[in-house]
Each structure stands twice: as structure tokens, then as C-alpha cells.
Amino acid sequence: MESIAENLAAIRQRIDAACLKCHRDPSTVRLIAVSKTKQAGQIREAFDAGQIDFGESYVQEFLEKKSDPLLENQPLCWHFIGHLQSNKVRSIIGAVSLIHGIDRLSTAEELSRRAVQHDMTADYLLEVNTSGESSKYGLKPEELLHQAPSFFKLPNCTLRGLMTIASPDPALARYEFRRLRQLLDELKGVAPDPSFLTELSMGMSQDFEAAIAEGATLVRVGTAIFGWR
Ligand SMILES: *Cc1c(COP(=O)(O)O)cnc(C)c1O
């Protein structure tokens, strides 16, 4: 098996190649190493190989790892990519730089309320269910545009873009990534200040190259860096 450093180097090369193919500057795509279920030591190994952004999906596991002596004083940039429930908002606010998985107004309202309470700000993405699979979280595309004004109004939290988990079928995934980009454009059209809406979090180990071709700014790669979970 390859080392984490070797896997990371290979993924970064594939990101560069994918960008070259569609005439994008590689610095416009940020690699998030998805470290859920992995140990602090493995995260440290990736950090020592130059990886800064990490994605976690489970609140309790994340908080434990964040305060691990191997990691706690390092300048890591944490992303919460799991499904976020309202009752967990309190624990992660201030601990992550971006929350990817908000899929309803009530959770964003709770985020806003807590941010105001603690005199902080929080950046988040809305998860959209682009595949229409009932097993997936996320706002329906038509709900997103309909509800957008309510999200824009919330104080102390800033909507920075959209996130999706695509279908396993690569042909469908490509279409869903394109749909997410179109939705972001539509959202910009109704936003009070569209300059904040810069992020498209899409693409995982199986499909990040297609996501880059469709405009991903954040790709979330786990298995291809850390091995099977
Ligand atoms: C686990 C996970 C990933 C990483 O998936 P891989 O297939 O291991 O690259 C990306 N995004 C989300 C939301 C995840 O939960």
C-alpha cells in the first residue's frame, strides 16, 4: 500500500491535470482530505505532507481528534461535511472554518442564533439533493431558490455556496455537478451580495475530476488518500 504522503501527491497531480484540461487555475480548487474514522496520527501524517484542509462528518469524533495533542496546536483548517443537526450546532460553531452540510432553514437559524449569542460569525454551505435519491440529505433545488431570501437574512452567518453528494453513476454525477453550478448561478441572481457565493463543494474519490470540470472549488477526498474505511 502507498503511504498517505504518496497518495496525497498523486491526488494533487490529478487535480492539476484536471484543471489543465478545462483551463482552470489549480489554485482555484481546494483539496479537503476527508479524515472521518481515521486516527489523529494519520491526519498528522497528511498535515506533515503539506495538507491543510480536513473534512470530518461526526461531531463527537471530530471534537476528540481536534483536541488530540498531535493536532491541537497545528494550523489545520477543519470542515464539517456531515449532516448537521440543530442540537449539534452549539458544539462545532467556532471550531470549524466551513460547515458544508446544512440542509434546512431551522439548522441555519440555530447557527445564526448561536453565532449572535457568542458574538461570532460562521460560514456555511447549503446541501442540495441534486440526484433526487430519497436516501440523500439536502434541499430540493426548487426549495433552495424559494427559501433563499430567508437564509440571506440571517445575522452572523454567511452563505458561501452549495454542496452536493452525487450519484454513484459517473454519467449522472457529471450532470448533477453541472446542475449544482447552475443553481449557484441562479442563487447569485437573487442574492443581496453575490460576491460571497463563491464555493461549490462537490466531487469525492470516485468523481472529483468530473466535479472540477463542472466548476468545483472544494473537492472532498477520503478513500483515495487514507485508504478504505
Ligand atoms: C466520506 C465523505 C466523502 C469522502 O468520500 P470518499 O469516497 O472516501 O472520497 C466526501 N464527502 C462526504 C460528504 C463524505 O461523507
The ligand as a Tripos MOL2 file, in Angstrom:
@<TRIPOS>MOLECULE
LIG
   15    15     1     0     0
SMALL
NO_CHARGES

@<TRIPOS>ATOM
      1 C1        -16.9970   10.3480    3.3660 C.3       1 LIG1
      2 C2        -17.3290   11.5410    2.5550 C.ar      1 LIG1
      3 C3        -16.5030   11.9490    1.4830 C.ar      1 LIG1
      4 C4        -15.2700   11.1990    1.0360 C.3       1 LIG1
      5 O1        -15.6250   10.0960    0.2580 O.3       1 LIG1
      6 P1        -14.5380    9.1660   -0.4480 P.3       1 LIG1
      7 O2        -15.3320    8.3850   -1.4100 O.co2     1 LIG1
      8 O3        -13.9090    8.3500    0.6310 O.co2     1 LIG1
      9 O4        -13.5540   10.0670   -1.1030 O.co2     1 LIG1
     10 C5        -16.8440   13.1130    0.8220 C.ar      1 LIG1
     11 N1        -17.9490   13.8300    1.1610 N.ar      1 LIG1
     12 C6        -18.7510   13.4560    2.1750 C.ar      1 LIG1
     13 C7        -19.9450   14.2880    2.4970 C.3       1 LIG1
     14 C8        -18.4720   12.3060    2.8910 C.ar      1 LIG1
     15 O5        -19.3060   11.9410    3.8810 O.3       1 LIG1
@<TRIPOS>BOND
     1     1     2 1
     2     2     3 ar
     3     2    14 ar
     4     3     4 1
     5     3    10 ar
     6     4     5 1
     7     5     6 1
     8     6     7 2
     9     6     8 1
    10     6     9 1
    11    10    11 ar
    12    11    12 ar
    13    12    13 1
    14    12    14 ar
    15    14    15 1
@<TRIPOS>SUBSTRUCTURE
     1 LIG1         1 GROUP 0 **** ****
